[in-house]
Each structure stands twice: as structure tokens, then as C-alpha cells.
């Protein structure tokens, strides 16, 4: 019997999660925006695991020429 656990799912995670201007919780995911040097990105963690932000699928990027601004706040907009 062989006991082994694969850690392959950790290879795509960021080694360091940078500080941002705003932090929000969205459906169990940690969202970080307003990152110094990466102002047009929002980093999003895996559901219910705020320490795992993927380098492949954990970033939302807004075209700076389209919006003309950087992220300064984040909040959840609920439609009634």
C-alpha cells in the first residue's frame, strides 16, 4: 500500500498575495483590488480558501483605456 498525496494543485498559486487598497468577500472568495503596480487587476481567491490565488484563473483585468481609472473601492452590488 502506497500513501501519497499530490500537491499539483498548488503549482499555479501565487507565492505572495500582495496588499491592495480594498478587500472584499464575494461568494466565499477573497477579492483584492488597487494593487500597487497592478492597478487595473483584481485578484480573486478560490472559493472558501482565501490563501489560494491562482496565477492562471485568479485575476480579473479591466482595460485601462476603456475605464480610464484604477480600482479604489470594491463592494457587492445586489439587485432586488
N, C-alpha and C positions, 0 to 999 in steps of 0.2 A: 504494500500500500504506500502510495506516494502522497505526501502532504505538501502542497504548494499553493501559493496564492499569487495571482497575476496582478501586477501594478501597471499594466499597459495603459489603463485609462488615465493615468496621471501624467503621461508624457506630453500631452497638449496643454497642460495647465501652466498659467503664468507662475514664475518663480517668486515674483514680488507683485503685490497688488498696490498700485500707487494711491496716494491720498488724492482726494478730489474736493471740489468746492461744495458739492452736495451729494448726499447719500440718501437713498430711498429704498423701501421694501416694496416689491411688486410681485404678487402671487408667490411669495416664498423665495424670491430671488433678490439678491443684493444688487442694487444699481448704483454705480459711481460715475459722476459726471464732473466736468470742469477740471480735468486733469491738466496740470502744468505741462506744456509742450505737446499736448494731445487734446486741445480744447474742443475739437469737433467730434469727439468719440464719447460713447457711454459704454462702460464695462458692465456686463451682466453675468452674475454667477449662475451656477447650476441650481436647479430648484432645491430649496431647503439645505443647501450646502454653501454658505457664503464664502468659504475659503477656496472654492474651486472656480476660477475664472478661466475659461478656455481661450487659448490664443487663436483657435480656428473659428469657433462659433460664438464667442462671448463678447463680441464688440459690435456696437451699432454705430455707424458712421453717417454723419449728415454732411452733404456737400457744402463747404464753406461759401462757395459762390452763389449757392441757392438761398441759403438762410441769411448770410451776412453777419451772423452773430455767433457767440460761443455760448455753451451751456453755463448758466449761473444758478439755476434752481431746478428742482425736479419735484413733481407731485403727481398723484394719481387723479386723473380726470374720470369721474364716474358719471355716466349718463343715466338719468332717471326715466 
